[in-house]
Amino acid sequence: KQNMKSLLLHIAFVFYAVVGYAQNLVSNGGFEVYSQCPTTLDQLNFAIGWSSYSESPDYYRTCGANGLPPPENAGIGYQLPNNGNAHTGLITMLNGLEYREIIGSQLTSTLQIGTTYYFSFFVNFAGIPNFTSLATNKVGLRLSTIPYSLSNPIPINNFAHYYSTTVLTDTINWVQLKGSFVADSTYQYIAIGNFFDDAHMFPSDTIGMPNSNNWQAYYFIDDVALSNDSSIAFTTGIDKYNASKN
């Protein structure tokens, strides 16, 4: 009996170790864990674990004030979160200016060199005529070994580990962007946005929506995932794998 008990304990330990290892490495991928309800734009830092890596991305939550709660989103675009009660939003291009809003977060563990990782996140085009009416591609993901901040922004140097090649124009549905890569460094941070400057945004990379002045491109972001398990990274129920969600 003692041997059988030891064997069962060993199996249980291995099972929980495997389950614990395969998880979303983005601790608050759905932006559900928060410190305060947003009351104005530019308050991404209210989503625990997330901060600006460039300029002033926005945080939307159902408990927000002043027109911020989804689906109104401060009038920037009509959309509910892909899951849960919150999402974020950012500018990928501002016509005539080198302006990029980028969000970033520290991963729950350092990536291992040589290991294949899978990632996904959901995007939705705001698409309000005469305001957020410029659509782009190159919405992407980038990893780094160091953190960035509003005072030390991530470089816009035409490199991303992944970016969309299709111009994203869907204002109704959340579109999942996903892929995989083999880690070539001990990355500890993830960033999402457009990492290409205007000189590398060719005419085919943008679409001016009808009846618009093509002022800016704005996208909502939700359910960010990164894992060594594709079934976790590619699921639509991201938050259930988020160990820090409460």
Salt bridges, closest charged atoms under 4 A:
GLU32 OE1 - ARG61 NH1 3.83
ASP197 OD1 - HIS200 ND1 2.78
ASP198 OD1 - ARG100 NH2 2.69
ASP205 OD2 - LYS138 NZ 3.21
